Amino acid sequence: MARILKHGGSEKEIVFNYRSRAALWDLDGLKERFGYTVLAPSETEDGFITVEF
């Protein structure tokens, strides 16, 4: 995570498969400080994320 946050460019998006894991990083203070967004499934859809490039 440190490497992503430090060297991930200006628009960082961190993708999680589970909402419980994302909760640790989905904090406004951290997101503002390090300039990233979090993408995670809803509580009922854990394990499924679709990423489009």
LOVORO-707067 format. One record per residue (C-alpha): residue in one letter; y negated, z, x negated. Coordinates in steps of 0.02 Angstrom, whole numbers, plus 50000, padded with zeros to 5 digits. Layout:
BEGIN
aYZX ...
This chain:
BEGIN
m500005000050000 a498795004249861 r499004986949787 i498704978549955 l497174989149991 k496424986449819 h496864968049788 g497214961149962 g495594951549980 s494204953750105 e495264951950263 k496804962750249 e498044964450392 i499474976650376 v500944972750492 f502204985850546 n503834984050644 y503685001550718 r502195009850801 s502675026750726 r502485019750550 a500855011050594 a500105027150662 l499955033950485 w498815019450437 d497995015350604 l496565027650577 d494775021850598 g494145031150444 l495455023250330 k495255005950405 e493375006350382 r493465013450206 f494735000750142 g494314985950256 y495974982050340 t496704980050514 v498394985650581 l499584975350685 a501054984250767 p502094982550925 s501774993251077 e502785009151097 t504045000251208 e504304985251095 d504704993550927 g505524981950802 f504774965650867 i503214957550794 t502724939250795 v501634933450652 e500814916350659 f500084907950506 
